[in-house]
Amino acid sequence: MLALIDDVHFWKWQRNIRIAAESSDIFFGYFQRGQAIFTRRISVKFVATKQIAKGEVIFEEKPLVCSQFLWNEFYRYAACEYCLSPLEIAEENVRRLSGDSNISLPFPEMNVVDQSQHVPCRNCKVVYCSQNCFESAWSEYHQLLCLDSARLDPEHPLNKLCDFWKNIHFPPETCSILLFAKLVAKLRLSSNKAEILERIAEFCHSTVELDSSLIHKLMGEQFQEQIEVLRQMCHDAFYCEEAAAWFTPDGFRSILALIGRNGQGVGTSSLSAWLKNCEQLNIPQIERKRFDKMVDRIYEKCDEESGSFLNCEGSALYMLQSLCNHSCDPNADITFPYHNHVLVLRATKAIFPGEEICVSYLNECDRDRSRHSRSKALRLV
């Protein structure tokens, strides 16, 4: 089960950690080549192979797929379609969030967004932060999901699916149905379909009973009966024979549960990135105090206009991160220091050889998606 992770994702970080796996008495079911497979569940954990200092990077990881939340995109939070990097410069960002078009920010050289590098898809006009992101998206999934001139057509099956999803999955969002669409497209375009299927199988699966519980939390009680409608709409929008088992009623519920269980929140903000950079400036103390007061006023305005929804937000599937176990006293933290979908796991305390590496499931999304956008929290991240 773990061989692919060792070969593809894990080798670079073996100096820090190893994967320990053991059987348990819990059985889970999943679909493979159209057949229901039931097997003994594997308990997986990360164990330190050497002493890891506080603040040290344990591993970095790009996701298998990533998608911006649909309501987040609808409300004009501008992000790269591939990596979720913000597309607005900090001043544009704060003007939109505060509703005040007269705000001017100092130190424009502290912006992390280079709009001269932005590249739109020539067909559907979706924007990417760089040529590299556009080419990656095109080769992995976008050539199949690109709507071309039908992007604004409400009757296109993919647009109908997205509208339906928004009507049954309201903010604060935790997942996007486009993760499923991108998984299917990535499978179709892959020259090694067995590898993609195996990589997806590496994600943490659950029992049928737990699937139902996860979907219940994901969708809400009032929308349970609409799951079949959602499945049919996914079938109409992007069905493929190679993933036929995912489109069966049981297979679809398993995919929804897999996405709900393993989806990691991703948050980016050009405003918070600008502020972090500004905090490194060597400026006189009196100027620093004026700057801090200005930042406090800006966030007050943003809170009044936009509430806690300050970031470009989405979710992604990470193979290594999905294997991290929870602890109420974690020794590692999930961060996004590159202002895109690259996840970095960093030690929050000294970790000794043989010690399990754990994160907190309870507040990692809040810490990395919303709370880091507030000025005081920014100074602690």
N, C-alpha and C positions, 0 to 999 in steps of 0.2 A: 504493500500500500504506500509506503513512504519513499520508495526508491526514486520516483520522479522528482519529488521535492529535494531529495539529496543531490540529484544530478543537476537539476535545472536552477533551483533557487537557493539551495542551502549551502552549497560548497564554499561560497565566499565568506560565510560567517562561521564556519566550523571551528575557527580559532576561539570563538566565544561560547558557543552552545552546541549541544547535541540534542537529538530528538529521542525521547524515551517513550516506548509504546508497550502497553500491556492489555491483555484481554480482561473483559468484565463479564458479568452475568446478564447484561442487558443486550437484547438483540434488536437490530434495526433492519428495515427493509428499504431497498432502492431498486431502480429499474436499470437493466443492462440488456441491450439488444432485444428490447421488447419483453423481457422476462422479469418477473418479480424475484429478487434475490434477497434471502434473509440470512444474515450472518451475525456472528458474535461482535458486539461493539468493541472498538479499540479505544482505550483511554490513552491520550497522547499528551505529553508535556515537554516543555523546554527545560533543559538542565544546563547550568553553567559548567563549562569545562575548565575555566580559569577564573581567577578573581577579576571581577568587573568593577571598575571604579564608579562612584556616583557621577552622573552626567555623561558617561561613556555611551557611545552608540553601540547597541547590541546587534541590530540589523536594519537595513533599509530594503524597501520592497515597492515595486510597481504593481498595480492591480491587474487581475485578469481582465476585468471590465470595470468601467466607471461611468456614472451617469448623473447629471444634474437633476435635482428634484423638479418635477414638472410645474408645480406652483411657483417655486423659486424662479424658474425661467420665465413663467408667465408674468410675474411682477417685475420683470426687466432687471434681474440680477445677472449682469453680463459676465459670462464665463466661457472659457475655451471648451468647446464641445468634447474634446478628447481628454484633457488633463485637469479641467476645472480651474485653471489659472485665471485670475480676474482680468477682464479686458478694459475696465475703466481705470484711468489714473485716479489718484487719491482725491483730487479736487472734484472731479466728476462724480465720484462715488459719494462723497459727503454731501454734495449739493442734492443728489437724488434722495439720499436717505433722510436728510433733514427737511427737504422741501424748500430750501433756501438757496436760490440761484446766485446770491450775492456773496457767498462765502468764498474767501480766497485763502489758500494755504501757503505758508512760507516753505522754503527749502524744496522746491520742485525737483531738485537733483536727487532727492531721497526716494523718489518713486521707483517701484520695482517693475512697473508695466512699461514696455516699449511698444507703443502702438504702430510704429513703423514696420514691425515684424509680423503684424496680423495678416492672416491669409483667409479669405472667404472661399468656400466651395464655389466653383464657377457655375455649378448647376442649381443648388438650392440656396446658396448665399449664407449658409451657416458659417460662423466665424471661428477660426482657430488662432491660437496665440502665436503660432510659428508654422513655417513650411514643414518642419519635422513632424509636428502634431497632425497636420492635415494629411501628410503621407502615411503616417501610422494609422490614423483612423480609416483612411481610404482602403488600405491594404487589409485591415483587420475586420471591418464591418461596414463602413459607410457606403461603399459602392453598392451594397445591397439595400441599405436603409435610406439612402438619399432619395428625397421626395421630388427633386428637380422642380418643375413648375407647379407641382401639386402640393407644395409645402403649405400653402394657405387654403387648400381645398378641404372643407370640413367633412366631405364625404369619402376622402381617401381612408382606407382601412386602418392605416397606422395613426392618422389624426383622430379618427373615431375612437380608437383604442386609448389614446392618450387623454382625450376628453372624458371618456368613461372612467378611467383610472382617477382623474382629478375629482370626479364627482363621488368617488367612494373612498378616497384617501386624502383627507384634508390636512392642512398644516396644524401643528408642526409635523412635517413629513419625516418618515423613517426609511423609506424605500422608493424605488422607481421600477415600474414594469419594463422600462427600457433596458434594465440589466438583463432581463430574460431575452429581449429582442437582440441585444448585442451578443449574448452567448450563442444564440442560434445562428446569427450571421457569421460569427467568428468560426463556428464549427463548419458551416457551409464553405467558407473561403479557405479553410486550412488544408494544406497539402498532407497533413498528418492528423486525420480526424480521430484516430485512436488515442493520440496524445492529448488532444483537447478533452475527450471524454474521460480519460484517466485523470487529468488535472481537475476536472469538475468533481470527479469521484473522491478526490482528496479532501474536499470540504466536509465539515462536520455534518453528518446525517443524523436523523432522529427517528424515533418510533412513529408508527402511524398515529398513535394517540397524541404524541407530542406535536406532530405535524398539525393536527386539528387545533391544538391549543395555540400554537404559534400563529396560525392563520387567523384564529379568532382575535388575537391581540393585534395583528397586523391590519386586518380589515375592519374590525368592529362588528359587534353582534348584529346590527341592523343590515349588514351587507353580505351576510353569509350565503344567502340564497342566490346572490348575483355572481358568485365565483364561477358557476357554469357559463354564464354569459361572458364573463371575462375570458375564460378558456376558449370559447368559440371565437371571440374577437381576435385573440392571439393567433388562433389557427388561420383565420382569414387574412391576417396581416403579414405573417412571416413563417408559416408552416414549412418544414423541410423534412424529407423522408429520413435523413440520417438521425434526426432527433424525434422520431415519431412517438417514442415512449413518453416524452415530456408533454405531449399534447393529449394523452389519455386523461380521464378524470383523476385517477390516483397519481399518475405521473406529474400532472400539473400542480396538484396540491403539494406534492413533494418538492417541486421546484420553487413554489412560493415560500414554503417553509425554509428551504435551503437559503434563499435570498434573505428572508426575514431573520434567520438565525445568524447568518454569516456577514450580512451587509454591514460594513463599517462606515460611519458617518465621516464625510470629508467637508471641511470648511475652509474657504479662502477669502481674503479681504485685502484689497489694495490700500484701504485706509489703515488697517492695523499694521500692514507691512511697512507703510510709510512711517507710522508712529514708532515702530521698533527701530527703524533706521535713524530717525531723528533723535531717539534717546541715546544714540552713540555719539552724537555731535558734541564737540567740546565748545560750549558757549558759556558766557558769563552767567553767574548764579541768578542775577536779577532778570536776565533774559529768559533763563530756564523757568523761573516762576511765572513770568508772563505767558510763556508757551504752555505750561501746564494748565493755567487758568483757561486759556483759549481752548485747549483740548477738552477740558471738563464741560465748557459751554457747548462745544460741538456735539459731544455725546449726549448731553441733555436734550438738545434739539433732535438728534437722531432717535432718542428714546421716545420723545413725544410724537414724532411722525411715523416711525417704523417699528417701535417697540423693540423686542429682542431679536427681530429678524434683520440682522445687519450684514450677514455674510452671503456669499455665493455658497450654496449648500447642495450636497448630493450624497450618494453612497457608492461603495465599490466593494469588490470581492478580492480579498488578499489571501493568498494561500498560507503563508507563514503566520500572519496575524490571526487567522481563524483558528490556529492551533494553540494560541495562548490561553491559558486557563485564568479564571477569575480568582481574585483574593480581595477581601475587605481591607487588607494591609498590603497593597501591591508594592513591588520593588522595581517596576518599570512603567513607563508612560508612553502613550502613542502621541506623536506630534507630526505636523506637516510643515517643516521649516523652510521648504523650497517654494511655498505658495502655490502648490499644485497637488496632484494626487499621489506623489511619492510619500509613502509612509515611513517614518523613522521611529524605531523603538529604542528608547533611551533609559538607562538605569536611573532611578530616583534615589537609590541608596546603594551602598556597597553590597555586591553579591558575591558569594564565595563558591568555590568549586563544589559541585554536587547539589547546589541549592536550585530549586525550581524557580523559573522566571515567570512572574504573573503580572497581569494588569487588572484594573478595575473595570468591570462591565457597567457599573452603575453610573459613572459620571464622565467617562472618557469622551462621549459625543458632546456633552455640554461643555466640557473643558476645551475641546478642540474646535468646536463649530461656533458656539455663541459666546461663551464667557470670555474667550480670548479677545473678542472684539471690544470689550469694555476697557477703558484706559487703565484702571487699576490692575485688572487681571493681566493685561498685556505686559505690565512691568514684572509680573511674576513668572510668565511663561518662558 
